[in-house]
């Protein structure tokens, strides 16, 4: 797992995420333990997910929430477009790994 995603890797992940539907919705209650658990489980199963903000928050507020999610689930933010965040974390089980990042020989 890389320490940080390169711009090329972010672009690649955003292109893969284009066809995905949001798996986790964040509403007026914000980040709860259930939301973090849902993100964690979705990342383990899918590696690349979209998280949608239902409540219209300021861009800076959304960035802070996504950064908090990333810290708590040890994932990377591949993008934040409008009300949708794209998150990536390599599956811990080798058999579940579906995504090979460009320029990363370890993935």
N, CA, C and O atoms as CSV, one atom per row, in Angstrom:
chain,resi,resn,atom,element,x,y,z
A,1,UNK,N,N,0.859,-1.184,0.000
A,1,UNK,CA,C,0.000,0.000,0.000
A,1,UNK,C,C,0.896,1.236,0.000
A,1,UNK,O,O,1.788,1.354,0.841
A,2,UNK,N,N,0.669,2.149,-0.928
A,2,UNK,CA,C,1.507,3.351,-0.967
A,2,UNK,C,C,1.220,4.276,0.208
A,2,UNK,O,O,0.150,4.211,0.813
A,3,UNK,N,N,2.186,5.142,0.528
A,3,UNK,CA,C,1.994,6.116,1.601
A,3,UNK,C,C,1.036,7.216,1.164
A,3,UNK,O,O,0.251,7.726,1.964
A,4,UNK,N,N,1.111,7.574,-0.107
A,4,UNK,CA,C,0.274,8.636,-0.647
A,4,UNK,C,C,0.023,8.316,-2.112
A,4,UNK,O,O,0.892,7.769,-2.790
A,5,UNK,N,N,-1.157,8.655,-2.597
A,5,UNK,CA,C,-1.469,8.413,-3.999
A,5,UNK,C,C,-0.885,9.514,-4.869
A,5,UNK,O,O,-0.898,10.688,-4.498
A,6,UNK,N,N,-0.375,9.125,-6.026
A,6,UNK,CA,C,0.125,10.117,-6.976
A,6,UNK,C,C,-1.044,10.702,-7.747
A,6,UNK,O,O,-2.153,10.169,-7.699
A,7,UNK,N,N,-0.803,11.789,-8.454
A,7,UNK,CA,C,-1.880,12.390,-9.248
A,7,UNK,C,C,-2.338,11.426,-10.341
A,7,UNK,O,O,-3.521,11.397,-10.679
A,8,UNK,N,N,-1.425,10.645,-10.893
A,8,UNK,CA,C,-1.782,9.657,-11.910
A,8,UNK,C,C,-2.701,8.579,-11.317
A,8,UNK,O,O,-3.672,8.162,-11.948
A,9,UNK,N,N,-2.377,8.135,-10.095
A,9,UNK,CA,C,-3.200,7.129,-9.436
A,9,UNK,C,C,-4.576,7.684,-9.085
A,9,UNK,O,O,-5.581,6.990,-9.240
A,10,UNK,N,N,-4.631,8.944,-8.606
A,10,UNK,CA,C,-5.918,9.583,-8.319
A,10,UNK,C,C,-6.770,9.659,-9.575
A,10,UNK,O,O,-7.962,9.352,-9.539
A,11,UNK,N,N,-6.174,10.060,-10.668
A,11,UNK,CA,C,-6.901,10.173,-11.939
A,11,UNK,C,C,-7.430,8.810,-12.376
A,11,UNK,O,O,-8.566,8.701,-12.837
A,12,UNK,N,N,-6.610,7.777,-12.231
A,12,UNK,CA,C,-7.015,6.416,-12.581
A,12,UNK,C,C,-8.194,5.965,-11.721
A,12,UNK,O,O,-9.161,5.405,-12.236
A,13,UNK,N,N,-8.114,6.207,-10.413
A,13,UNK,CA,C,-9.192,5.804,-9.503
A,13,UNK,C,C,-10.477,6.573,-9.789
A,13,UNK,O,O,-11.564,5.997,-9.738
A,14,UNK,N,N,-10.366,7.870,-10.091
A,14,UNK,CA,C,-11.559,8.650,-10.437
A,14,UNK,C,C,-12.219,8.102,-11.702
A,14,UNK,O,O,-13.446,8.072,-11.804
A,15,UNK,N,N,-11.400,7.666,-12.670
A,15,UNK,CA,C,-11.972,7.102,-13.899
A,15,UNK,C,C,-12.703,5.791,-13.602
A,15,UNK,O,O,-13.758,5.528,-14.180
A,16,UNK,N,N,-12.154,4.974,-12.712
A,16,UNK,CA,C,-12.834,3.730,-12.321
A,16,UNK,C,C,-14.123,4.020,-11.552
A,16,UNK,O,O,-15.112,3.302,-11.697
A,17,UNK,N,N,-14.106,5.067,-10.740
A,17,UNK,CA,C,-15.253,5.395,-9.889
A,17,UNK,C,C,-16.401,6.025,-10.669
A,17,UNK,O,O,-17.525,6.090,-10.171
A,18,UNK,N,N,-16.136,6.481,-11.865
A,18,UNK,CA,C,-17.154,7.187,-12.650
A,18,UNK,C,C,-18.454,6.392,-12.763
A,18,UNK,O,O,-19.540,6.968,-12.694
A,19,UNK,N,N,-18.355,5.107,-12.931
A,19,UNK,CA,C,-19.540,4.261,-13.125
A,19,UNK,C,C,-20.175,3.778,-11.815
A,19,UNK,O,O,-21.243,3.166,-11.837
A,20,UNK,N,N,-19.540,4.043,-10.705
A,20,UNK,CA,C,-20.024,3.556,-9.406
A,20,UNK,C,C,-21.142,4.418,-8.845
A,20,UNK,O,O,-21.208,5.622,-9.094
A,21,UNK,N,N,-22.010,3.785,-8.091
A,21,UNK,CA,C,-23.054,4.479,-7.337
A,21,UNK,C,C,-22.536,4.660,-5.905
A,21,UNK,O,O,-21.752,3.840,-5.428
A,22,UNK,N,N,-22.963,5.718,-5.220
A,22,UNK,CA,C,-22.541,5.897,-3.822
A,22,UNK,C,C,-23.026,4.739,-2.950
A,22,UNK,O,O,-24.193,4.351,-3.010
A,23,UNK,N,N,-22.125,4.197,-2.146
A,23,UNK,CA,C,-22.470,3.089,-1.247
A,23,UNK,C,C,-22.806,3.570,0.152
A,23,UNK,O,O,-23.516,2.888,0.891
A,24,UNK,N,N,-22.303,4.734,0.521
A,24,UNK,CA,C,-22.537,5.274,1.867
A,24,UNK,C,C,-23.070,6.695,1.716
A,24,UNK,O,O,-22.530,7.500,0.957
A,25,UNK,N,N,-24.134,6.984,2.448
A,25,UNK,CA,C,-24.730,8.321,2.440
A,25,UNK,C,C,-24.528,8.950,3.809
A,25,UNK,O,O,-24.746,8.310,4.838
A,26,UNK,N,N,-24.109,10.212,3.811
A,26,UNK,CA,C,-23.920,10.933,5.068
A,26,UNK,C,C,-24.971,12.031,5.131
A,26,UNK,O,O,-24.981,12.946,4.307
A,27,UNK,N,N,-25.851,11.931,6.114
A,27,UNK,CA,C,-26.954,12.871,6.244
A,27,UNK,C,C,-26.726,13.902,7.330
A,27,UNK,O,O,-25.592,14.266,7.642
A,28,UNK,N,N,-27.828,14.363,7.897
A,28,UNK,CA,C,-27.756,15.457,8.867
A,28,UNK,C,C,-27.051,15.064,10.165
A,28,UNK,O,O,-26.566,15.935,10.887
A,29,UNK,N,N,-26.988,13.757,10.472
A,29,UNK,CA,C,-26.307,13.319,11.698
A,29,UNK,C,C,-24.791,13.341,11.552
A,29,UNK,O,O,-24.072,13.178,12.538
A,30,UNK,N,N,-24.306,13.538,10.345
A,30,UNK,CA,C,-22.863,13.618,10.127
A,30,UNK,C,C,-22.178,12.280,10.310
A,30,UNK,O,O,-22.740,11.226,10.009
A,31,UNK,N,N,-20.961,12.341,10.806
A,31,UNK,CA,C,-20.179,11.120,11.007
A,31,UNK,C,C,-20.560,10.458,12.315
A,31,UNK,O,O,-20.365,11.019,13.393
A,32,UNK,N,N,-21.098,9.276,12.209
A,32,UNK,CA,C,-21.413,8.475,13.385
A,32,UNK,C,C,-20.560,7.211,13.324
A,32,UNK,O,O,-19.911,6.939,12.314
A,33,UNK,N,N,-20.566,6.459,14.390
A,33,UNK,CA,C,-19.821,5.201,14.411
A,33,UNK,C,C,-20.349,4.255,13.331
A,33,UNK,O,O,-19.584,3.494,12.738
A,34,UNK,N,N,-21.658,4.305,13.080
A,34,UNK,CA,C,-22.261,3.445,12.057
A,34,UNK,C,C,-21.771,3.829,10.667
A,34,UNK,O,O,-21.508,2.956,9.840
A,35,UNK,N,N,-21.646,5.123,10.403
A,35,UNK,CA,C,-21.161,5.588,9.099
A,35,UNK,C,C,-19.723,5.127,8.891
A,35,UNK,O,O,-19.382,4.623,7.821
A,36,UNK,N,N,-18.882,5.296,9.902
A,36,UNK,CA,C,-17.489,4.873,9.806
A,36,UNK,C,C,-17.414,3.363,9.581
A,36,UNK,O,O,-16.620,2.899,8.764
A,37,UNK,N,N,-18.234,2.596,10.299
A,37,UNK,CA,C,-18.252,1.140,10.138
A,37,UNK,C,C,-18.713,0.763,8.731
A,37,UNK,O,O,-18.178,-0.174,8.137
A,38,UNK,N,N,-19.693,1.476,8.196
A,38,UNK,CA,C,-20.184,1.207,6.839
A,38,UNK,C,C,-19.104,1.494,5.804
A,38,UNK,O,O,-18.910,0.712,4.873
A,39,UNK,N,N,-18.408,2.601,5.962
A,39,UNK,CA,C,-17.320,2.949,5.044
A,39,UNK,C,C,-16.228,1.890,5.119
A,39,UNK,O,O,-15.726,1.441,4.088
A,40,UNK,N,N,-15.861,1.492,6.321
A,40,UNK,CA,C,-14.815,0.493,6.516
A,40,UNK,C,C,-15.188,-0.827,5.840
A,40,UNK,O,O,-14.368,-1.422,5.141
A,41,UNK,N,N,-16.417,-1.280,6.048
A,41,UNK,CA,C,-16.871,-2.544,5.453
A,41,UNK,C,C,-16.931,-2.441,3.923
A,41,UNK,O,O,-16.536,-3.370,3.218
A,42,UNK,N,N,-17.423,-1.317,3.423
A,42,UNK,CA,C,-17.517,-1.134,1.968
A,42,UNK,C,C,-16.132,-1.103,1.332
A,42,UNK,O,O,-15.929,-1.671,0.259
A,43,UNK,N,N,-15.181,-0.446,1.984
A,43,UNK,CA,C,-13.815,-0.397,1.460
A,43,UNK,C,C,-13.185,-1.787,1.445
A,43,UNK,O,O,-12.483,-2.140,0.498
A,44,UNK,N,N,-13.429,-2.565,2.473
A,44,UNK,CA,C,-12.852,-3.912,2.521
A,44,UNK,C,C,-13.407,-4.786,1.406
A,44,UNK,O,O,-12.691,-5.609,0.836
A,45,UNK,N,N,-14.683,-4.603,1.102
A,45,UNK,CA,C,-15.323,-5.424,0.083
A,45,UNK,C,C,-15.037,-4.932,-1.335
A,45,UNK,O,O,-14.815,-5.738,-2.239
A,46,UNK,N,N,-15.042,-3.605,-1.534
A,46,UNK,CA,C,-14.968,-3.055,-2.888
A,46,UNK,C,C,-13.666,-2.324,-3.225
A,46,UNK,O,O,-13.376,-2.118,-4.403
A,47,UNK,N,N,-12.892,-1.935,-2.246
A,47,UNK,CA,C,-11.654,-1.165,-2.392
A,47,UNK,C,C,-11.891,0.292,-2.817
A,47,UNK,O,O,-11.263,1.199,-2.270
A,48,UNK,N,N,-12.771,0.523,-3.766
A,48,UNK,CA,C,-13.044,1.864,-4.274
A,48,UNK,C,C,-14.535,2.145,-4.107
A,48,UNK,O,O,-15.372,1.411,-4.631
A,49,UNK,N,N,-14.863,3.211,-3.375
A,49,UNK,CA,C,-16.274,3.520,-3.127
A,49,UNK,C,C,-16.522,5.016,-3.290
A,49,UNK,O,O,-15.605,5.838,-3.303
A,50,UNK,N,N,-17.806,5.322,-3.413
A,50,UNK,CA,C,-18.246,6.709,-3.377
A,50,UNK,C,C,-19.056,6.927,-2.116
A,50,UNK,O,O,-19.845,6.073,-1.711
A,51,UNK,N,N,-18.850,8.088,-1.498
A,51,UNK,CA,C,-19.606,8.502,-0.315
A,51,UNK,C,C,-20.291,9.802,-0.682
A,51,UNK,O,O,-19.644,10.746,-1.136
A,52,UNK,N,N,-21.608,9.853,-0.484
A,52,UNK,CA,C,-22.365,11.041,-0.874
A,52,UNK,C,C,-22.851,11.796,0.356
A,52,UNK,O,O,-23.332,11.201,1.320
A,53,UNK,N,N,-22.717,13.113,0.305
A,53,UNK,CA,C,-23.213,13.987,1.361
A,53,UNK,C,C,-24.623,14.439,0.981
A,53,UNK,O,O,-24.815,15.101,-0.039
A,54,UNK,N,N,-25.601,14.080,1.801
A,54,UNK,CA,C,-26.991,14.447,1.542
A,54,UNK,C,C,-27.241,15.889,1.961
A,54,UNK,O,O,-27.854,16.663,1.226
A,55,UNK,N,N,-26.763,16.238,3.143
A,55,UNK,CA,C,-26.896,17.614,3.618
A,55,UNK,C,C,-25.889,18.473,2.864
A,55,UNK,O,O,-24.718,18.111,2.748
A,56,UNK,N,N,-26.341,19.597,2.360
A,56,UNK,CA,C,-25.448,20.478,1.617
A,56,UNK,C,C,-24.542,21.219,2.593
A,56,UNK,O,O,-24.971,22.139,3.289
A,57,UNK,N,N,-23.304,20.807,2.628
A,57,UNK,CA,C,-22.323,21.412,3.517
A,57,UNK,C,C,-21.345,22.237,2.686
A,57,UNK,O,O,-21.227,22.059,1.474
A,58,UNK,N,N,-20.656,23.133,3.364
A,58,UNK,CA,C,-19.618,23.913,2.695
A,58,UNK,C,C,-18.491,22.983,2.251
A,58,UNK,O,O,-18.252,21.942,2.864
A,59,UNK,N,N,-17.809,23.368,1.186
A,59,UNK,CA,C,-16.742,22.531,0.640
A,59,UNK,C,C,-15.674,22.219,1.687
A,59,UNK,O,O,-15.221,21.079,1.792
A,60,UNK,N,N,-15.278,23.216,2.451
A,60,UNK,CA,C,-14.243,23.018,3.468
A,60,UNK,C,C,-14.719,22.040,4.543
A,60,UNK,O,O,-13.936,21.233,5.044
A,61,UNK,N,N,-15.999,22.114,4.891
A,61,UNK,CA,C,-16.579,21.211,5.887
A,61,UNK,C,C,-16.565,19.766,5.358
A,61,UNK,O,O,-16.257,18.833,6.100
A,62,UNK,N,N,-16.900,19.590,4.073
A,62,UNK,CA,C,-16.872,18.256,3.469
A,62,UNK,C,C,-15.451,17.707,3.449
A,62,UNK,O,O,-15.233,16.527,3.723
A,63,UNK,N,N,-14.490,18.560,3.125
A,63,UNK,CA,C,-13.086,18.120,3.115
A,63,UNK,C,C,-12.669,17.624,4.496
A,63,UNK,O,O,-11.993,16.602,4.615
A,64,UNK,N,N,-13.072,18.349,5.537
A,64,UNK,CA,C,-12.729,17.949,6.900
A,64,UNK,C,C,-13.371,16.611,7.261
A,64,UNK,O,O,-12.733,15.761,7.881
A,65,UNK,N,N,-14.639,16.424,6.871
A,65,UNK,CA,C,-15.316,15.154,7.147
A,65,UNK,C,C,-14.634,14.001,6.420
A,65,UNK,O,O,-14.437,12.930,6.993
A,66,UNK,N,N,-14.276,14.221,5.158
A,66,UNK,CA,C,-13.606,13.177,4.381
A,66,UNK,C,C,-12.233,12.871,4.975
A,66,UNK,O,O,-11.838,11.707,5.046
A,67,UNK,N,N,-11.506,13.895,5.399
A,67,UNK,CA,C,-10.210,13.669,6.037
A,67,UNK,C,C,-10.355,12.846,7.314
A,67,UNK,O,O,-9.524,11.984,7.600
A,68,UNK,N,N,-11.409,13.113,8.079
A,68,UNK,CA,C,-11.678,12.345,9.292
A,68,UNK,C,C,-11.980,10.887,8.948
A,68,UNK,O,O,-11.470,9.975,9.598
A,69,UNK,N,N,-12.801,10.670,7.935
A,69,UNK,CA,C,-13.106,9.310,7.488
A,69,UNK,C,C,-11.824,8.597,7.076
A,69,UNK,O,O,-11.599,7.445,7.447
A,70,UNK,N,N,-10.989,9.286,6.311
A,70,UNK,CA,C,-9.733,8.684,5.836
A,70,UNK,C,C,-8.812,8.302,6.992
A,70,UNK,O,O,-8.193,7.238,6.974
A,71,UNK,N,N,-8.726,9.165,7.985
A,71,UNK,CA,C,-7.883,8.855,9.150
A,71,UNK,C,C,-8.422,7.639,9.904
A,71,UNK,O,O,-7.655,6.761,10.299
A,72,UNK,N,N,-9.734,7.590,10.101
A,72,UNK,CA,C,-10.319,6.515,10.916
A,72,UNK,C,C,-10.377,5.174,10.189
A,72,UNK,O,O,-10.381,4.124,10.830
A,73,UNK,N,N,-10.423,5.199,8.850
A,73,UNK,CA,C,-10.506,3.941,8.093
A,73,UNK,C,C,-9.212,3.630,7.357
A,73,UNK,O,O,-9.122,2.616,6.664
A,74,UNK,N,N,-8.205,4.495,7.498
A,74,UNK,CA,C,-6.919,4.339,6.823
A,74,UNK,C,C,-7.077,4.156,5.318
A,74,UNK,O,O,-6.532,3.224,4.726
A,75,UNK,N,N,-7.834,5.066,4.718
A,75,UNK,CA,C,-8.025,5.036,3.274
A,75,UNK,C,C,-7.501,6.334,2.661
A,75,UNK,O,O,-7.049,7.231,3.372
A,76,UNK,N,N,-7.569,6.418,1.351
A,76,UNK,CA,C,-7.125,7.604,0.629
A,76,UNK,C,C,-8.310,8.278,-0.046
A,76,UNK,O,O,-9.242,7.607,-0.490
A,77,UNK,N,N,-8.273,9.595,-0.124
A,77,UNK,CA,C,-9.276,10.339,-0.885
A,77,UNK,C,C,-8.744,10.477,-2.304
A,77,UNK,O,O,-7.726,11.129,-2.535
A,78,UNK,N,N,-9.442,9.856,-3.253
A,78,UNK,CA,C,-9.045,9.948,-4.658
A,78,UNK,C,C,-9.677,11.161,-5.314
A,78,UNK,O,O,-9.210,11.625,-6.355
A,79,UNK,N,N,-10.739,11.678,-4.707
A,79,UNK,CA,C,-11.395,12.851,-5.269
A,79,UNK,C,C,-12.564,13.299,-4.420
A,79,UNK,O,O,-13.127,12.531,-3.639
A,80,UNK,N,N,-12.914,14.565,-4.592
A,80,UNK,CA,C,-14.101,15.139,-3.947
A,80,UNK,C,C,-14.752,16.023,-4.990
A,80,UNK,O,O,-14.284,17.127,-5.270
A,81,UNK,N,N,-15.828,15.532,-5.557
A,81,UNK,CA,C,-16.499,16.226,-6.646
A,81,UNK,C,C,-17.927,16.531,-6.214
A,81,UNK,O,O,-18.737,15.624,-6.020
A,82,UNK,N,N,-18.223,17.812,-6.068
A,82,UNK,CA,C,-19.556,18.209,-5.633
A,82,UNK,C,C,-19.860,17.663,-4.255
A,82,UNK,O,O,-19.164,17.972,-3.288
A,83,UNK,N,N,-20.900,16.853,-4.166
A,83,UNK,CA,C,-21.318,16.274,-2.886
A,83,UNK,C,C,-20.868,14.827,-2.742
A,83,UNK,O,O,-21.377,14.100,-1.888
A,84,UNK,N,N,-19.915,14.404,-3.573
A,84,UNK,CA,C,-19.491,13.013,-3.581
A,84,UNK,C,C,-17.980,12.890,-3.401
A,84,UNK,O,O,-17.202,13.553,-4.087
A,85,UNK,N,N,-17.583,12.033,-2.471
A,85,UNK,CA,C,-16.164,11.747,-2.241
A,85,UNK,C,C,-15.859,10.360,-2.796
A,85,UNK,O,O,-16.680,9.448,-2.713
A,86,UNK,N,N,-14.671,10.220,-3.360
A,86,UNK,CA,C,-14.200,8.938,-3.869
A,86,UNK,C,C,-13.075,8.478,-2.948
A,86,UNK,O,O,-12.070,9.168,-2.783
A,87,UNK,N,N,-13.260,7.301,-2.351
A,87,UNK,CA,C,-12.304,6.778,-1.379
A,87,UNK,C,C,-11.734,5.450,-1.848
A,87,UNK,O,O,-12.427,4.647,-2.472
A,88,UNK,N,N,-10.454,5.228,-1.538
A,88,UNK,CA,C,-9.771,3.999,-1.937
A,88,UNK,C,C,-8.958,3.445,-0.779
A,88,UNK,O,O,-8.292,4.179,-0.049
A,89,UNK,N,N,-9.034,2.137,-0.635
A,89,UNK,CA,C,-8.152,1.425,0.292
A,89,UNK,C,C,-7.975,0.015,-0.250
A,89,UNK,O,O,-8.948,-0.681,-0.541
A,90,UNK,N,N,-6.738,-0.387,-0.376
A,90,UNK,CA,C,-6.447,-1.732,-0.862
A,90,UNK,C,C,-6.990,-2.754,0.128
A,90,UNK,O,O,-6.829,-2.593,1.337
A,91,UNK,N,N,-7.630,-3.803,-0.377
A,91,UNK,CA,C,-8.171,-4.856,0.481
A,91,UNK,C,C,-7.038,-5.549,1.229
A,91,UNK,O,O,-5.959,-5.763,0.678
A,92,UNK,N,N,-7.289,-5.892,2.472
A,92,UNK,CA,C,-6.255,-6.546,3.273
A,92,UNK,C,C,-6.040,-7.987,2.811
A,92,UNK,O,O,-4.923,-8.501,2.880
A,93,UNK,N,N,-7.099,-8.635,2.342
A,93,UNK,CA,C,-6.985,-10.009,1.840
A,93,UNK,C,C,-6.600,-9.957,0.358
A,93,UNK,O,O,-7.275,-9.318,-0.449
A,94,UNK,N,N,-5.520,-10.630,0.022
A,94,UNK,CA,C,-5.013,-10.611,-1.348
A,94,UNK,C,C,-6.075,-11.111,-2.339
A,94,UNK,O,O,-6.163,-10.607,-3.458
A,95,UNK,N,N,-6.868,-12.086,-1.935
A,95,UNK,CA,C,-7.889,-12.644,-2.831
A,95,UNK,C,C,-8.959,-11.617,-3.203
A,95,UNK,O,O,-9.591,-11.745,-4.252
A,96,UNK,N,N,-9.175,-10.598,-2.359
A,96,UNK,CA,C,-10.202,-9.585,-2.624
A,96,UNK,C,C,-9.681,-8.379,-3.412
A,96,UNK,O,O,-10.464,-7.506,-3.786
A,97,UNK,N,N,-8.388,-8.320,-3.664
A,97,UNK,CA,C,-7.815,-7.173,-4.364
A,97,UNK,C,C,-8.208,-7.202,-5.834
A,97,UNK,O,O,-7.965,-8.179,-6.542
A,98,UNK,N,N,-8.823,-6.105,-6.277
A,98,UNK,CA,C,-9.311,-6.022,-7.658
A,98,UNK,C,C,-8.593,-4.930,-8.443
A,98,UNK,O,O,-8.539,-4.984,-9.672
A,99,UNK,N,N,-8.048,-3.949,-7.751
A,99,UNK,CA,C,-7.502,-2.770,-8.405
A,99,UNK,C,C,-5.977,-2.791,-8.335
A,99,UNK,O,O,-5.390,-2.943,-7.264
A,100,UNK,N,N,-5.353,-2.635,-9.497
A,100,UNK,CA,C,-3.898,-2.496,-9.557
A,100,UNK,C,C,-3.603,-1.048,-9.926
A,100,UNK,O,O,-3.936,-0.595,-11.021
A,101,UNK,N,N,-2.980,-0.332,-9.006
A,101,UNK,CA,C,-2.674,1.078,-9.234
A,101,UNK,C,C,-1.517,1.225,-10.217
A,101,UNK,O,O,-0.544,0.475,-10.146
A,102,UNK,N,N,-1.617,2.188,-11.134
A,102,UNK,CA,C,-0.491,2.416,-12.041
A,102,UNK,C,C,0.728,2.909,-11.266
A,102,UNK,O,O,0.615,3.754,-10.378
A,103,UNK,N,N,1.890,2.370,-11.615
A,103,UNK,CA,C,3.133,2.808,-10.980
A,103,UNK,C,C,3.366,2.240,-9.599
A,103,UNK,O,O,4.288,2.681,-8.912
A,104,UNK,N,N,2.564,1.276,-9.160
A,104,UNK,CA,C,2.743,0.676,-7.831
A,104,UNK,C,C,2.991,-0.817,-7.995
A,104,UNK,O,O,2.038,-1.579,-8.157
A,105,UNK,N,N,4.254,-1.258,-7.957
A,105,UNK,CA,C,4.551,-2.676,-8.162
A,105,UNK,C,C,3.997,-3.578,-7.061
A,105,UNK,O,O,3.823,-4.777,-7.278
A,106,UNK,N,N,3.717,-3.018,-5.885
A,106,UNK,CA,C,3.240,-3.824,-4.758
A,106,UNK,C,C,1.757,-4.141,-4.833
A,106,UNK,O,O,1.281,-5.033,-4.131
A,107,UNK,N,N,1.010,-3.419,-5.680
A,107,UNK,CA,C,-0.454,-3.668,-5.697
A,107,UNK,C,C,-0.824,-4.788,-6.627
A,107,UNK,O,O,-2.003,-5.119,-6.755
